[in-house]
Amino acid sequence: MVKTLIKHGNSYALVIDKAILELLRATPQTPLELTTDGDTLLVSPVRDSQRQKRLMASLKKINSRHGADLKRLAE
């Protein structure tokens, strides 16, 4: 999907379609985090801290069990 920025006062806005918000389980009131690597813009909903803690625990568990295999696959 290609989008164009629209003028909003002295700034520009990106309109996010309702279907995409539904996929993200986000509403217009959901805080969004913007990150970039200098080339790509990533927009993601800010999730609660408990969810983040569970995710990090899961990632740690996966890395401890399969980290070497994942590293070899990445080569």
Order of alpha helices (4+ residues) and beta strands (2+ residues): beta-beta-alpha-beta-beta-alpha
